[in-house]
C-alpha cells in the first residue's frame, strides 16, 4: 500500500465558484461534499429545469403513473420477474 494519501476532491475543489443556478457565493464547509445550491429555492429551480428538459427530450409531457405501472407489470410478466 502506498504511503501517500490520494486527494480525490482536489480536482473539484474550485470547479464550482458559486451556486449553479444563481451564481451567488456559497459558504465553504470544512468537510463533506461541496454545496451546489445556495438554498432550497435554487435547488427546487434546478430540479424543475431538469424535469422540464427530460420531458422535452422525451417528446411530450411526463408519463402517466398508471401507464408506467401497466407497462412495468407487462415487462415483469414477460421476463419472469427478473
Backbone as ProteinMPNN parsed JSONL, in Angstrom:
{"seq_chain_A": "XXXXXXXXXXXXXXXXXXXXXXXXXXXXXXXXXXXXXXXXXXXXXXXXXXXXXXXXXXXXXXXXXXXXXXXXXXXXXXXXXX", "coords_chain_A": {"N_chain_A": [[0.837, -1.184, 0.0], [0.476, 2.245, -0.715], [2.324, 4.99, 0.686], [1.588, 7.64, 0.488], [-1.252, 9.832, 0.522], [-4.268, 9.791, -1.327], [-5.791, 12.516, -2.96], [-8.844, 12.896, -3.763], [-10.668, 14.893, -4.085], [-9.43, 17.154, -4.911], [-9.457, 17.986, -7.614], [-12.016, 18.96, -8.005], [-12.321, 20.95, -6.175], [-12.269, 23.744, -6.679], [-13.924, 23.951, -8.807], [-16.6, 24.77, -9.021], [-17.544, 27.883, -8.592], [-19.7, 29.202, -7.422], [-23.242, 29.185, -6.636], [-24.956, 26.952, -8.747], [-27.246, 27.731, -10.018], [-28.002, 30.493, -9.526], [-25.573, 31.773, -9.189], [-24.649, 32.982, -6.875], [-22.349, 33.402, -4.123], [-21.117, 30.591, -2.344], [-21.226, 29.295, 0.98], [-18.313, 28.023, 2.549], [-17.777, 24.795, 3.535], [-16.151, 22.926, 6.099], [-15.741, 20.148, 5.93], [-16.862, 17.298, 4.022], [-19.209, 16.993, 1.258], [-19.114, 19.358, -1.402], [-21.262, 22.161, -1.642], [-23.87, 22.714, -4.054], [-25.941, 24.43, -4.473], [-27.288, 27.565, -3.326], [-29.439, 27.61, -1.647], [-32.704, 26.245, -0.687], [-34.564, 27.215, -2.598], [-33.131, 27.593, -4.992], [-32.264, 24.974, -5.38], [-34.719, 23.684, -5.85], [-35.511, 25.041, -8.162], [-33.549, 24.179, -9.974], [-34.174, 21.466, -10.044], [-36.721, 21.547, -11.238], [-35.994, 22.556, -13.744], [-34.461, 20.387, -14.7], [-36.419, 18.36, -14.844], [-38.167, 19.47, -16.707], [-36.494, 19.596, -18.952], [-36.045, 16.857, -19.394], [-38.654, 15.996, -20.053], [-39.069, 17.387, -22.424], [-37.085, 16.265, -24.059], [-38.06, 13.697, -24.245], [-40.223, 14.085, -25.775], [-42.752, 15.012, -25.026], [-45.286, 15.281, -22.476], [-44.734, 14.451, -18.968], [-44.811, 10.96, -18.061], [-47.837, 9.117, -17.5], [-48.62, 7.865, -14.336], [-50.226, 5.53, -14.02], [-50.049, 4.336, -16.53], [-47.3, 3.798, -16.641], [-47.104, 1.919, -14.588], [-48.681, -0.145, -15.677], [-47.212, -0.876, -17.999], [-44.778, -1.632, -16.829], [-45.623, -3.832, -15.285], [-46.365, -5.587, -17.346], [-43.884, -6.035, -18.607], [-42.478, -7.266, -16.515], [-43.98, -9.604, -16.255], [-43.403, -10.824, -18.709], [-40.66, -11.281, -18.523], [-40.425, -12.938, -16.425], [-40.234, -11.788, -13.913], [-37.662, -10.886, -13.529]], "CA_chain_A": [[0.0, 0.0, 0.0], [1.256, 3.466, -0.862], [2.415, 5.811, 1.893], [0.948, 8.944, 0.3], [-2.715, 9.826, 0.541], [-4.889, 10.313, -2.545], [-6.734, 13.616, -2.783], [-9.811, 12.74, -4.839], [-11.504, 16.089, -4.207], [-8.614, 18.276, -5.359], [-9.852, 18.43, -8.944], [-13.306, 19.637, -7.949], [-12.343, 21.897, -5.068], [-12.573, 25.094, -7.146], [-14.609, 23.831, -10.086], [-17.866, 25.495, -8.994], [-17.288, 29.033, -7.733], [-20.908, 29.665, -6.752], [-24.483, 28.437, -6.867], [-25.069, 26.628, -10.163], [-28.449, 28.346, -10.567], [-27.996, 31.959, -9.499], [-24.211, 32.266, -9.18], [-24.26, 33.552, -5.581], [-21.259, 32.739, -3.428], [-21.528, 29.535, -1.423], [-20.396, 29.186, 2.18], [-17.362, 26.919, 2.473], [-17.837, 23.856, 4.654], [-14.848, 22.347, 6.405], [-15.656, 18.764, 5.476], [-18.03, 16.816, 3.304], [-19.423, 17.316, -0.145], [-19.281, 20.78, -1.705], [-22.631, 22.539, -1.985], [-24.117, 23.159, -5.419], [-27.005, 25.44, -4.459], [-27.205, 28.463, -2.174], [-30.563, 27.36, -0.757], [-33.767, 25.381, -1.187], [-35.232, 27.777, -3.782], [-32.3, 27.286, -6.161], [-32.302, 23.522, -5.557], [-36.009, 23.377, -6.462], [-35.497, 25.583, -9.512], [-32.724, 23.271, -10.766], [-34.96, 20.243, -10.222], [-37.76, 21.821, -12.244], [-35.333, 22.663, -15.043], [-34.112, 19.035, -15.14], [-37.643, 17.642, -15.2], [-38.655, 20.067, -17.949], [-35.599, 19.177, -20.032], [-36.318, 15.44, -19.659], [-39.937, 15.824, -20.738], [-38.916, 17.875, -23.792], [-36.308, 15.267, -24.792], [-38.915, 12.534, -24.459], [-41.207, 14.445, -26.781], [-44.096, 15.223, -24.513], [-45.467, 15.502, -21.046], [-44.299, 13.318, -18.152], [-45.637, 9.761, -18.196], [-48.938, 8.873, -16.573], [-48.207, 6.787, -13.419], [-50.981, 4.304, -14.277], [-49.475, 3.741, -17.735], [-45.989, 3.269, -16.264], [-47.353, 0.71, -13.814], [-49.187, -1.168, -16.584], [-46.105, -1.328, -18.841], [-43.826, -2.337, -15.964], [-46.197, -5.133, -14.957], [-46.281, -6.422, -18.552], [-42.481, -6.416, -18.796], [-42.132, -8.216, -15.463], [-44.615, -10.88, -16.593], [-42.694, -11.416, -19.854], [-39.305, -11.683, -18.137], [-40.48, -13.818, -15.263], [-39.946, -11.04, -12.707], [-36.233, -10.529, -13.394]], "C_chain_A": [[0.884, 1.25, 0.0], [1.217, 4.306, 0.418], [1.732, 7.164, 1.728], [-0.561, 8.803, 0.167], [-3.265, 10.432, -0.74], [-5.853, 11.431, -2.203], [-7.709, 13.589, -3.947], [-10.686, 13.965, -5.025], [-10.744, 17.274, -4.762], [-9.03, 18.841, -6.698], [-11.103, 19.294, -8.881], [-13.374, 20.757, -6.915], [-12.739, 23.31, -5.51], [-13.349, 25.088, -8.456], [-15.891, 24.658, -10.133], [-17.702, 26.678, -8.043], [-18.508, 29.515, -6.948], [-22.077, 28.749, -7.041], [-24.648, 28.195, -8.367], [-26.304, 27.239, -10.81], [-28.318, 29.86, -10.648], [-26.603, 32.57, -9.48], [-23.762, 32.901, -7.877], [-23.145, 32.729, -4.947], [-21.81, 31.716, -2.439], [-20.635, 29.531, -0.197], [-19.518, 27.937, 2.081], [-17.467, 26.057, 3.724], [-16.456, 23.262, 4.875], [-14.678, 20.942, 5.87], [-16.903, 18.43, 4.679], [-18.094, 17.291, 1.871], [-19.653, 18.816, -0.331], [-20.717, 21.055, -2.123], [-22.72, 22.975, -3.435], [-25.077, 24.337, -5.461], [-26.892, 26.288, -3.195], [-28.362, 28.233, -1.198], [-31.623, 26.496, -1.41], [-34.452, 25.91, -2.452], [-34.441, 27.454, -5.051], [-32.272, 25.782, -6.427], [-33.592, 23.106, -6.259], [-36.055, 23.857, -7.91], [-34.691, 24.669, -10.442], [-33.468, 21.97, -11.034], [-36.018, 20.44, -11.302], [-37.17, 21.954, -13.642], [-34.959, 21.28, -15.581], [-35.333, 18.263, -15.595], [-38.181, 18.159, -16.531], [-37.8, 19.622, -19.133], [-35.836, 17.711, -20.396], [-37.611, 15.26, -20.434], [-39.861, 16.336, -22.173], [-38.12, 16.891, -24.637], [-37.16, 14.058, -25.134], [-40.022, 12.83, -25.467], [-42.616, 14.627, -26.246], [-44.119, 15.459, -23.025], [-44.965, 14.294, -20.269], [-45.3, 12.17, -18.22], [-46.707, 9.686, -17.116], [-48.547, 7.705, -15.664], [-48.948, 5.473, -13.653], [-50.425, 3.584, -15.502], [-48.105, 3.119, -17.438], [-46.162, 1.958, -15.512], [-47.813, -0.435, -14.716], [-48.049, -1.741, -17.432], [-45.093, -2.115, -18.021], [-44.338, -3.723, -15.596], [-46.096, -6.082, -16.136], [-44.848, -6.913, -18.781], [-42.074, -7.44, -17.753], [-42.761, -9.589, -15.733], [-43.852, -11.592, -17.702], [-41.324, -11.951, -19.445], [-39.285, -12.604, -16.934], [-40.091, -13.121, -13.973], [-38.496, -10.648, -12.519], [-35.95, -9.196, -13.958]], "O_chain_A": [[1.925, 1.281, 0.656], [0.215, 4.329, 1.133], [1.335, 7.778, 2.719], [-1.066, 7.763, -0.255], [-2.785, 11.472, -1.191], [-6.642, 11.313, -1.266], [-7.449, 14.18, -4.995], [-11.385, 14.069, -6.034], [-11.347, 18.306, -5.059], [-8.965, 20.052, -6.904], [-11.228, 20.261, -9.633], [-14.395, 21.435, -6.803], [-13.466, 23.998, -4.794], [-13.422, 26.109, -9.139], [-16.234, 25.195, -11.186], [-17.718, 26.5, -6.825], [-18.359, 30.169, -5.915], [-21.918, 27.673, -7.618], [-24.499, 29.119, -9.167], [-26.4, 27.265, -12.037], [-28.5, 30.446, -11.715], [-26.457, 33.767, -9.728], [-22.61, 33.323, -7.768], [-23.012, 31.531, -5.196], [-22.829, 31.943, -1.786], [-19.427, 29.739, -0.306], [-19.961, 26.906, 1.573], [-17.269, 26.54, 4.839], [-15.682, 23.114, 3.93], [-13.598, 20.577, 5.406], [-17.873, 19.187, 4.667], [-17.162, 17.904, 1.348], [-20.309, 19.458, 0.489], [-21.316, 20.278, -2.867], [-21.771, 23.534, -3.984], [-25.029, 25.149, -6.385], [-26.465, 25.813, -2.143], [-28.267, 28.626, -0.035], [-31.464, 26.063, -2.551], [-34.877, 25.118, -3.294], [-35.025, 27.081, -6.068], [-32.257, 25.362, -7.584], [-33.565, 22.27, -7.162], [-36.576, 23.162, -8.783], [-35.106, 24.415, -11.572], [-33.398, 21.432, -12.139], [-36.184, 19.591, -12.177], [-37.778, 21.514, -14.617], [-35.115, 21.017, -16.774], [-35.292, 17.585, -16.621], [-38.602, 17.375, -17.382], [-38.33, 19.308, -20.199], [-35.829, 17.359, -21.575], [-37.668, 14.463, -21.371], [-40.516, 15.782, -23.056], [-38.436, 16.693, -25.81], [-36.998, 13.463, -26.199], [-40.682, 11.912, -25.953], [-43.582, 14.406, -26.977], [-43.108, 15.79, -22.405], [-44.787, 13.221, -20.845], [-46.495, 12.39, -18.414], [-46.512, 10.127, -15.983], [-48.174, 6.646, -16.169], [-48.358, 4.403, -13.5], [-50.339, 2.356, -15.513], [-47.794, 2.036, -17.931], [-45.443, 0.992, -15.771], [-47.38, -1.573, -14.538], [-47.934, -2.959, -17.569], [-44.603, -3.152, -18.468], [-43.572, -4.686, -15.595], [-45.776, -7.257, -15.958], [-44.635, -8.079, -19.113], [-41.38, -8.402, -18.085], [-42.141, -10.618, -15.468], [-43.67, -12.808, -17.656], [-40.879, -12.972, -19.97], [-38.214, -13.005, -16.479], [-39.661, -13.78, -13.026], [-38.127, -10.13, -11.465], [-34.806, -8.743, -13.928]]}, "name": "protein", "num_of_chains": 1, "seq": "XXXXXXXXXXXXXXXXXXXXXXXXXXXXXXXXXXXXXXXXXXXXXXXXXXXXXXXXXXXXXXXXXXXXXXXXXXXXXXXXXX"}
